[in-house]
């Protein structure tokens, strides 16, 4: 019962950040409540979230991570990286492989948030 049921993307430019996530991940946004506030629909399948507790780190040189870190599971990291670059996203942590887990990178969204994208691959070395 004690699971994460909500996440928020904070930004100074709601509309450009909304367009970014629509273009890269195909998410749908529905106006909800006050102006500039949207519900995010990331897909139709319920997915369990996997959380970790870890020592604070710098995903970009000299910038310590603050707040919760979010990583989005993707079917193809190659395709996602191409979409990120096409949308002008800055890759802050280049692709790396986590053995027996998959391939991961971190990018900066239009709101300045650092977000991960991971392609799970249990056979990765």
Backbone as CSV, one residue per row, in Angstrom:
resi,resn,N_x,N_y,N_z,CA_x,CA_y,CA_z,C_x,C_y,C_z
1,UNK,0.809,-1.195,0.000,0.000,0.000,0.000,0.851,1.257,0.000
2,UNK,2.006,1.244,0.593,2.836,2.444,0.695,3.738,2.571,-0.527
3,UNK,3.156,2.915,-1.673,3.902,3.026,-2.916,3.792,4.444,-3.481
4,UNK,4.697,4.777,-4.373,4.630,6.082,-5.032,3.469,6.047,-6.011
5,UNK,2.578,7.003,-5.880,1.388,7.044,-6.719,1.361,8.284,-7.601
6,UNK,2.396,9.095,-7.541,2.371,10.376,-8.248,3.798,10.854,-8.468
7,UNK,4.033,11.489,-9.584,5.288,12.204,-9.773,4.943,13.541,-10.410
8,UNK,5.820,14.488,-10.291,5.585,15.818,-10.852,6.823,16.265,-11.609
9,UNK,6.607,16.943,-12.711,7.683,17.569,-13.456,7.538,19.065,-13.228
10,UNK,8.529,19.669,-12.650,8.492,21.098,-12.351,9.248,21.870,-13.428
11,UNK,8.662,22.965,-13.908,9.271,23.736,-14.981,8.792,25.177,-14.937
12,UNK,9.572,26.069,-15.495,9.155,27.458,-15.629,8.362,27.680,-16.911
13,UNK,8.485,26.764,-17.884,7.783,26.878,-19.162,6.964,25.607,-19.385
14,UNK,5.754,25.613,-18.892,4.890,24.427,-18.920,4.635,23.950,-20.347
15,UNK,4.332,24.866,-21.249,3.959,24.456,-22.602,5.115,23.828,-23.376
16,UNK,6.317,24.376,-23.283,7.428,23.765,-24.017,7.823,22.430,-23.398
17,UNK,7.738,22.322,-22.091,8.059,21.055,-21.435,7.013,20.006,-21.783
18,UNK,5.760,20.399,-21.827,4.686,19.484,-22.240,4.948,18.984,-23.666
19,UNK,5.255,19.886,-24.588,5.518,19.508,-25.981,6.716,18.562,-26.082
20,UNK,7.731,18.795,-25.262,8.929,17.950,-25.239,8.565,16.512,-24.877
21,UNK,7.834,16.308,-23.790,7.488,14.957,-23.344,6.496,14.283,-24.294
22,UNK,5.647,15.056,-24.941,4.760,14.488,-25.966,5.585,13.981,-27.149
23,UNK,6.556,14.781,-27.591,7.355,14.427,-28.761,8.298,13.260,-28.510
24,UNK,8.934,13.237,-27.354,9.933,12.200,-27.089,9.298,10.890,-26.616
25,UNK,8.341,10.955,-25.684,7.803,9.744,-25.074,6.364,9.430,-25.454
26,UNK,5.704,10.320,-26.187,4.330,10.069,-26.599,3.323,10.174,-25.470
27,UNK,3.690,10.871,-24.394,2.771,11.016,-23.265,1.624,11.941,-23.639
28,UNK,0.482,11.743,-23.004,-0.694,12.593,-23.206,-0.908,13.447,-21.959
29,UNK,-1.331,14.685,-22.182,-1.556,15.630,-21.096,-2.999,16.110,-21.148
30,UNK,-3.619,16.177,-19.977,-5.003,16.638,-19.881,-5.055,17.779,-18.871
31,UNK,-5.592,18.929,-19.318,-5.728,20.067,-18.403,-6.544,19.631,-17.197
32,UNK,-6.089,20.025,-16.017,-6.723,19.581,-14.781,-6.478,20.648,-13.723
33,UNK,-7.535,21.211,-13.184,-7.374,22.195,-12.115,-6.975,23.559,-12.633
34,UNK,-6.038,24.210,-11.951,-5.678,25.586,-12.298,-4.962,25.666,-13.652
35,UNK,-4.886,26.853,-14.247,-4.160,27.017,-15.513,-2.718,26.533,-15.390
36,UNK,-2.212,25.895,-16.447,-0.837,25.423,-16.440,-0.614,24.169,-15.626
37,UNK,-1.679,23.448,-15.297,-1.582,22.219,-14.500,-2.192,21.096,-15.324
38,UNK,-1.460,20.016,-15.507,-1.911,18.908,-16.346,-1.742,17.574,-15.640
39,UNK,-2.665,16.667,-15.898,-2.460,15.269,-15.535,-1.657,14.650,-16.668
40,UNK,-0.738,13.785,-16.321,0.108,13.134,-17.321,-0.309,11.676,-17.424
41,UNK,-0.586,11.240,-18.637,-0.913,9.839,-18.902,0.250,9.240,-19.682
42,UNK,1.019,8.369,-19.015,2.227,7.820,-19.617,1.979,6.523,-20.364
43,UNK,0.815,5.960,-20.254,0.488,4.713,-20.938,-0.721,4.073,-20.314
44,UNK,-1.159,2.984,-20.905,-2.383,2.352,-20.424,-2.138,1.181,-19.490
45,UNK,-0.920,0.693,-19.449,-0.627,-0.465,-18.603,-0.172,-0.030,-17.213
46,UNK,-0.734,-0.614,-16.171,-0.189,-0.300,-14.838,1.215,-0.893,-14.707
47,UNK,2.118,-0.089,-14.182,3.504,-0.501,-14.042,3.944,-0.264,-12.607
48,UNK,4.576,-1.250,-12.008,5.104,-1.081,-10.656,6.360,-0.233,-10.728
49,UNK,6.506,0.701,-9.813,7.703,1.526,-9.749,8.744,0.839,-8.886
50,UNK,9.993,0.947,-9.297,11.103,0.393,-8.539,11.908,1.558,-8.001
51,UNK,12.038,1.658,-6.694,12.762,2.762,-6.084,14.050,2.303,-5.445
52,UNK,14.978,3.229,-5.296,16.237,2.959,-4.604,16.563,4.128,-3.699
53,UNK,17.385,3.882,-2.708,17.949,4.926,-1.859,19.444,4.886,-2.103
54,UNK,20.040,6.020,-2.425,21.461,6.029,-2.754,22.107,7.317,-2.277
55,UNK,23.437,7.303,-2.211,24.179,8.505,-1.841,23.983,9.566,-2.923
56,UNK,23.919,10.818,-2.505,23.769,11.922,-3.451,24.934,11.894,-4.438
57,UNK,24.644,12.225,-5.692,25.675,12.210,-6.716,25.486,13.377,-7.668
58,UNK,26.479,13.614,-8.482,26.406,14.660,-9.497,26.215,13.996,-10.853
59,UNK,25.037,14.154,-11.449,24.807,13.618,-12.787,25.502,14.472,-13.832
60,UNK,25.633,15.753,-13.559,26.413,16.669,-14.389,27.506,17.237,-13.491
61,UNK,28.689,17.473,-14.034,29.803,17.955,-13.211,29.430,19.189,-12.383
62,UNK,29.654,19.069,-11.077,29.444,20.183,-10.171,27.996,20.455,-9.780
63,UNK,27.055,19.635,-10.237,25.636,19.851,-9.915,25.120,18.630,-9.159
64,UNK,25.001,18.758,-7.847,24.503,17.663,-7.026,22.996,17.480,-7.260
65,UNK,22.561,16.246,-7.348,21.149,15.935,-7.550,20.362,16.289,-6.293
66,UNK,19.276,17.000,-6.486,18.349,17.352,-5.399,16.976,16.826,-5.776
67,UNK,16.212,16.433,-4.798,14.869,15.923,-5.071,14.903,14.476,-5.543
68,UNK,13.756,13.977,-5.943,13.664,12.609,-6.414,14.194,12.538,-7.841
69,UNK,14.834,11.457,-8.158,15.363,11.217,-9.488,14.377,10.304,-10.210
70,UNK,14.031,10.636,-11.425,13.054,9.853,-12.184,13.733,9.231,-13.396
71,UNK,13.488,7.957,-13.635,14.009,7.272,-14.812,12.832,6.640,-15.546
72,UNK,12.801,6.838,-16.860,11.705,6.367,-17.702,12.163,5.140,-18.473
73,UNK,11.402,4.042,-18.390,11.701,2.832,-19.148,11.284,3.047,-20.600
74,UNK,12.189,2.706,-21.525,11.915,2.872,-22.946,12.188,1.558,-23.676
75,UNK,11.532,1.386,-24.820,11.722,0.169,-25.614,13.062,0.191,-26.340
76,UNK,13.506,1.364,-26.765,14.764,1.497,-27.506,15.492,2.751,-27.045
77,UNK,16.636,2.571,-26.421,17.416,3.730,-25.992,17.990,4.465,-27.212
78,UNK,18.315,3.738,-28.271,18.798,4.386,-29.493,17.752,5.356,-30.032
79,UNK,16.511,4.898,-30.150,15.436,5.737,-30.677,15.173,6.921,-29.738
80,UNK,15.140,6.648,-28.438,14.879,7.709,-27.466,15.989,8.755,-27.496
81,UNK,17.236,8.313,-27.572,18.344,9.266,-27.630,18.236,10.137,-28.883
82,UNK,17.865,9.540,-30.011,17.695,10.317,-31.242,16.577,11.350,-31.087
83,UNK,15.468,10.962,-30.461,14.367,11.900,-30.225,14.782,13.014,-29.266
84,UNK,15.516,12.653,-28.218,15.994,13.656,-27.276,16.864,14.696,-27.981
85,UNK,17.798,14.226,-28.785,18.692,15.136,-29.497,17.910,15.990,-30.501
86,UNK,16.917,15.388,-31.168,16.091,16.132,-32.130,15.291,17.231,-31.435
87,UNK,14.940,17.012,-30.163,14.186,18.000,-29.398,15.101,18.989,-28.670
88,UNK,16.405,18.858,-28.885,17.357,19.800,-28.298,17.732,19.501,-26.856
89,UNK,17.427,18.292,-26.380,17.775,17.947,-25.000,19.289,17.789,-24.866
90,UNK,19.797,18.195,-23.725,21.215,18.021,-23.419,21.383,16.678,-22.725
91,UNK,22.280,15.844,-23.229,22.598,14.576,-22.566,23.609,14.916,-21.473
92,UNK,23.239,14.686,-20.216,24.117,15.060,-19.104,24.945,13.889,-18.590
93,UNK,24.487,12.680,-18.839,25.250,11.483,-18.487,25.106,10.531,-19.662
94,UNK,26.197,10.380,-20.418,26.155,9.554,-21.621,25.751,8.115,-21.283
95,UNK,25.312,7.441,-22.297,24.871,6.047,-22.188,25.905,5.199,-21.461
96,UNK,25.411,4.377,-20.548,26.253,3.415,-19.860,25.455,2.123,-19.726
97,UNK,26.163,1.053,-19.433,25.513,-0.246,-19.260,25.619,-0.651,-17.808
98,UNK,24.495,-1.046,-17.248,24.460,-1.608,-15.906,24.320,-3.112,-16.105
99,UNK,25.356,-3.885,-15.767,25.310,-5.324,-16.019,24.050,-5.974,-15.438
100,UNK,23.465,-6.834,-16.235,22.272,-7.599,-15.866,21.032,-6.726,-15.647
101,UNK,21.111,-5.447,-16.008,19.964,-4.539,-15.876,19.611,-3.938,-17.225
102,UNK,20.560,-3.204,-17.832,20.275,-2.582,-19.117,21.146,-1.381,-19.402
103,UNK,20.646,-0.522,-20.291,21.402,0.618,-20.788,20.688,1.903,-20.376
104,UNK,21.460,2.868,-19.895,20.911,4.046,-19.229,21.630,5.298,-19.695
105,UNK,20.881,6.396,-19.794,21.465,7.721,-19.975,20.612,8.712,-19.200
106,UNK,21.152,9.888,-18.946,20.399,10.962,-18.300,20.437,12.183,-19.197
107,UNK,19.321,12.900,-19.236,19.216,14.111,-20.035,18.619,15.229,-19.195
108,UNK,18.758,16.453,-19.695,18.156,17.615,-19.052,16.947,18.025,-19.884
109,UNK,15.778,18.105,-19.246,14.568,18.496,-19.962,14.495,20.021,-20.070
110,UNK,13.498,20.572,-20.779,13.418,22.020,-20.940,13.280,22.800,-19.629
111,UNK,12.821,22.134,-18.564,12.681,22.798,-17.277,13.925,22.722,-16.421
112,UNK,14.996,22.115,-16.942,16.240,22.002,-16.195,16.301,20.781,-15.294
113,UNK,15.321,19.870,-15.411,15.302,18.658,-14.607,16.167,17.582,-15.254
114,UNK,16.898,16.837,-14.445,17.676,15.706,-14.938,16.788,14.474,-14.854
115,UNK,16.664,13.766,-15.986,15.776,12.608,-16.087,16.546,11.474,-16.757
116,UNK,16.329,10.258,-16.279,16.968,9.091,-16.873,16.060,8.413,-17.875
117,UNK,16.677,7.732,-18.829,15.968,6.850,-19.760,16.715,5.540,-19.753
118,UNK,15.991,4.430,-19.563,16.628,3.124,-19.481,15.941,2.125,-20.398
119,UNK,16.755,1.356,-21.103,16.265,0.214,-21.873,16.694,-1.019,-21.099
120,UNK,15.734,-1.725,-20.519,16.059,-2.908,-19.733,16.558,-4.011,-20.647
121,UNK,17.631,-4.679,-20.224,18.230,-5.778,-20.962,18.935,-6.646,-19.945
122,UNK,18.250,-7.651,-19.464,18.784,-8.498,-18.387,20.038,-9.268,-18.802
123,UNK,20.301,-9.382,-20.115,21.468,-10.116,-20.571,22.685,-9.229,-20.754
124,UNK,22.560,-7.933,-20.457,23.672,-6.996,-20.685,24.851,-7.282,-19.774
125,UNK,26.024,-7.028,-20.313,27.267,-7.202,-19.546,27.989,-5.900,-19.394
